[in-house]
Amino acid sequence: MKTNFTVLRWTALFEGSSLLLLLFVAMPLKYYAETSEAVRIIGPIHGVLFLVFIGILLWHFLKSELGLVKTLLGFLASVIPFGTFVFTAKALTKPVDKAVSVTSTESAAKPVV
């Protein structure tokens, strides 16, 4: 049975982006420009996206679609800047079997001249 991680991938993308906005835009504005409006807006959005990502990650684990190691890596990746992007690229992709991916033009016999 093929597992569809599309929702988990999109959630990881949004959660990771919100973390980067919070750390590299909102927090510098708060401490260097002394304006905390960005943190008041981005902070709760990031909090909700974080909880949704953790919930979906846990849901895939409980359905036995993700192993314990990948689930723990997902938890860890969610608190590290750029972590969810790496997690999505490395842990949620399956290697392609190159032996099976032969096209019809490659398998056709070529005439001998």
N, C-alpha and C positions, 0 to 999 in steps of 0.2 A: 504494500500500500504506500503510495506516494504522499508525503507530507507537504502541505502548502504553508510556507512560512511568509507569505506575502504581507499579511497584516503585521507580523512581528518585524519584518524588515522596514516597513514604512514607519512603524512606531519607533523603532530604533533610530531611524533617520531624523524624525521630529524631536525625539528626546535628546539626541546628541546635539542637534542644532540649537535647541533651547539652552542646553548647558553652556555651549560656546557663547551664545548671546549673553547669558547671565554673567559668565566669567570675564569675557573680553570686551563687552560693551557696557552692560549695566553696572557692574562693580567699579570699573574705572570712573564712570560718570558719577557714581555715588561718592567716591573718595577723593577724586581730583577736581571735579567740577562742583562738588558739594550739592548735587541734585539727586534725590533718591527716587524720583518718579519712575525711572526705568526699572529699578529693582522691584518696586511695587507692582509693576505690570508684568514683567517677565518672570519674576520669582514664582508667583502662584501658577502661571502657565506651565513653567518647568516642573513644578511640584506635581501637577496633575498628569503631565506626560510621563514623568518618572514612575508614578504609581501605576499608570496604565501599562507601561512597558514591563514593569516587574510582574504585574498581574498576568499579562499575556505570556510572558516567559514561564511563569509558574504553571499556567494552564497547559502549555505544551509539555512541560515536565510531567505533570500529573497524568496526561494522556499517553505517556511513554513515547512521545515523539522527539524529545530531547533527553540526552543522558545527563547524569549528575554533573559531570565535568563541564559540559557545555552550558548547563544552567548556571553553575557557579561562575563560570567565565563571563556569562551575560550579566550577572549581578555585579561583578567586579568592573566590567566594562562600562556600566551605567554611571559610575562615579568618577571615571577617569576621562579628562577631555580627549576627544577623538576616539574614545574606547568603543563606543557603539558602532562606529564606522568600520573599525578593524574587526570587531566581533561579527558584524554582518558579512563582511567580505571573506573572512577566514572560516568561521564556524557554521555559517548557514548555507554554504555552497557545497555541493557534492562534486567530486572529481568526475570528469567525463571520460568514459571508456573509449579511447581512440580506436581500438580494434573494431568496435561496432559501428563507428561513424564513417563508413565507406559510402561514397556517393555512387550513383549508377554509372556515371561516366568513368570513374576510376576502375570499376569492376568489369567494364565491358572489355572483351578481348580485342586486342589491336591486330590488324592484319599484318602478316609478315610480307615484306617487300622483297 
